[in-house]
Amino acid sequence: MAPTKKLSQCVRVLVMIITVIAMLAWSPPVF
């Protein structure tokens, strides 16, 4: 049970990171 929960959490974090990177890559830099 624990490994599956951990894996799901890890996947969610990975998706969040990929989304942030995609947004940064496709939007004009604001810095």
C-alpha positions in Angstrom: 0.0 0.0 0.0 2.7 2.5 1.0 4.9 2.1 -2.2 1.9 2.7 -4.4 0.9 5.8 -2.5 4.5 7.0 -2.6 4.7 6.3 -6.4 1.5 8.2 -7.0 2.8 11.2 -5.0 6.0 11.1 -7.0 4.1 11.1 -10.3 2.1 14.1 -9.1 5.2 16.0 -8.3 6.8 15.1 -11.6 3.7 16.3 -13.5 3.7 19.5 -11.6 7.4 20.1 -12.4 6.8 19.3 -16.1 3.9 21.7 -16.2 5.9 24.5 -14.7 8.8 23.9 -17.1 6.4 23.8 -20.1 4.8 27.1 -18.9 8.2 28.7 -18.5 9.4 27.4 -21.9 6.2 28.5 -23.8 5.6 31.9 -22.2 7.8 35.0 -22.6 10.2 35.4 -19.8 8.9 37.7 -17.1 12.2 38.1 -15.2 
